Amino acid sequence: MQKIIYTSPNKIDWDAQSAFKLTNYYTDDENCMVFCYLKQYVENGNLKICTFCFDSEAAGKKDLQLCFNLNPEKQTDFIALDFGIDGISEAKLINPQTESAGDISHSGIAYRSFTSNDQQGYYWCGELTLSADFIREYFGTALAEKSIIVLNLYKLFCGREDYACLFPDPCNRLVDKGEYMQEFVVLSY
């Protein structure tokens, strides 16, 4: 079954989006196994992403790492973006073939965080918007109907040595993350 990201000329409420839950835990500490998931859609060529983490001890800018390639049919480079409740800490362009990583500007990425409570407890959200210009600059493409993207989301904890992720990744080595991303197809809402 193919995973879908919807596209629309208008905002789509987060409650109308499919949620992709992190279910692959690489830790022995049950206290680290927080509930976390990802939602996303494309609005006028901008990729909108929201992460929901039921983590009452969230702090800093390195709670999550999103690895993504928005044009996997034409390039192998991907971006690793570290962020948390306090903002974005860094973005790196990774070339898995040469095993090189270079810092890039994340000025084309808007970010806001917010917190709330529900029946499951306290949670915080990180909402990212990757502008169409940012996507064009780093991936040479525009997201539209039938575009393919690949990604994986990591929840880092316990000193960044233990982690959970959306799709299985037993190595947790930065340059190898390209192997552990999975495909999403963009379809009209």
C-alpha positions in Angstrom: 0.0 0.0 0.0 1.4 3.4 -1.0 1.6 6.2 1.5 -0.2 9.4 0.4 0.5 13.1 0.9 -2.4 15.2 -0.3 -2.0 18.4 -2.3 -4.5 21.3 -2.3 -4.6 25.0 -3.3 -6.0 25.7 0.2 -5.0 24.8 3.8 -6.1 21.3 4.9 -6.9 21.0 8.6 -4.4 18.7 10.5 -7.4 16.7 11.8 -8.2 15.7 8.2 -4.7 14.3 7.6 -3.5 10.7 7.9 -1.2 10.2 10.9 2.0 8.2 10.6 3.1 6.8 14.0 6.7 6.1 15.0 6.6 2.4 15.9 10.3 1.4 15.5 12.0 1.8 18.9 15.7 1.3 19.4 15.9 1.5 23.2 15.6 -0.8 26.2 14.3 2.1 28.4 10.5 2.0 28.4 10.4 5.5 29.7 11.8 6.7 26.4 9.0 5.1 24.4 6.9 8.2 23.8 4.0 8.4 21.4 5.0 10.5 18.4 3.6 10.9 14.9 3.8 12.8 11.7 1.2 14.5 9.4 1.9 16.3 6.1 0.4 17.9 3.0 1.3 20.1 0.1 -0.3 23.6 -0.3 0.5 25.6 -3.4 3.8 23.8 -3.8 4.8 24.3 -0.1 5.3 21.2 2.0 3.5 21.5 5.3 4.6 19.0 8.1 3.4 18.7 11.6 4.9 16.4 14.3 3.0 15.5 17.4 5.0 14.3 20.4 3.5 13.2 23.7 6.7 14.0 25.6 6.3 16.0 28.8 10.0 16.6 29.1 10.6 18.0 25.6 13.2 20.7 25.6 15.7 22.2 23.2 16.2 22.0 19.4 17.3 18.4 18.9 14.3 16.3 19.9 13.4 15.3 16.4 15.3 14.6 13.1 13.5 14.6 9.8 15.4 13.1 6.9 13.9 13.7 3.4 14.5 13.8 -0.3 11.9 15.6 -2.3 13.2 14.4 -5.7 14.4 10.9 -5.2 14.0 9.9 -8.9 16.8 12.4 -9.9 19.1 12.7 -6.9 20.4 10.8 -3.9 21.2 13.8 -1.7 18.8 14.3 1.2 18.4 16.8 4.0 18.6 16.0 7.7 16.7 18.6 9.7 17.1 18.7 13.5 14.4 20.5 15.5 12.5 20.5 18.7 10.0 22.5 20.8 12.5 25.5 20.9 13.0 25.7 17.1 15.3 24.4 14.4 18.9 23.7 15.3 20.5 22.7 12.0 19.9 21.5 8.5 22.5 19.4 6.7 22.6 18.3 3.0 23.8 14.7 3.0 25.5 13.0 0.1 25.3 9.2 0.9 27.6 8.3 -2.0 30.5 10.4 -0.7 29.5 10.2 2.9 29.7 14.0 3.2 27.4 16.4 5.0 27.3 20.1 4.7 25.3 22.7 6.6 22.6 24.5 4.6 20.5 27.5 5.3 17.1 26.8 6.7 15.8 30.3 6.0 13.3 28.8 3.5 11.7 26.7 6.3 9.1 28.4 8.5 8.7 26.9 12.0 6.4 27.2 14.9 5.8 25.0 17.9 2.8 24.8 20.2 1.7 22.6 23.1 -1.7 21.2 24.2 -3.4 18.4 26.2 -5.9 15.8 25.2 -7.2 12.5 26.7 -3.8 11.0 26.1 -2.0 13.8 28.0 0.4 16.7 27.3 1.9 16.9 23.8 3.9 19.4 21.8 3.8 20.0 18.0 6.5 21.2 15.6 4.9 22.7 12.5 7.3 23.1 9.5 6.6 24.7 6.1 9.2 24.1 3.4 8.6 26.8 0.9 8.3 26.0 -2.8 11.5 28.1 -3.4 13.4 26.1 -0.8 12.3 22.8 -2.5 13.3 24.2 -5.9 16.7 25.4 -4.7 17.7 22.1 -2.9 15.9 19.5 -5.0 15.4 21.1 -8.4 11.7 20.3 -8.5 8.2 21.5 -7.6 5.8 19.3 -5.6 2.7 18.5 -7.6 0.2 15.7 -8.3 2.1 12.4 -8.6 5.4 13.7 -7.1 7.3 11.1 -5.1 9.1 12.0 -1.9 11.0 9.9 0.6 11.4 10.5 4.3 11.9 9.1 7.7 11.3 10.8 11.1 13.4 10.1 14.2 12.5 10.9 17.8 15.8 11.2 19.7 16.1 10.7 23.4 18.4 9.5 26.2 21.4 11.5 25.0 20.6 10.9 21.3 21.9 7.3 21.5 18.4 5.8 21.8 15.7 6.6 19.3 12.5 5.7 17.6 11.6 6.2 14.0 8.8 6.0 11.5 10.4 3.3 9.3 12.9 0.7 10.5 16.5 2.0 10.7 18.7 -0.3 12.8 22.0 1.6 12.0 21.2 5.3 13.0 24.3 6.4 11.1 23.7 9.8 9.4 25.0 8.9 5.9 23.0 5.7 5.8 19.7 7.2 6.5 18.9 7.5 2.8 18.5 3.7 2.8 15.8 3.8 5.5 13.5 6.4 4.0 10.2 5.3 2.4 8.1 6.7 -0.4 5.1 8.9 -0.3 3.1 9.9 -3.4 1.5 13.3 -3.7 -2.2 13.1 -4.8 -5.0 15.7 -5.0 -7.2 16.1 -1.9 
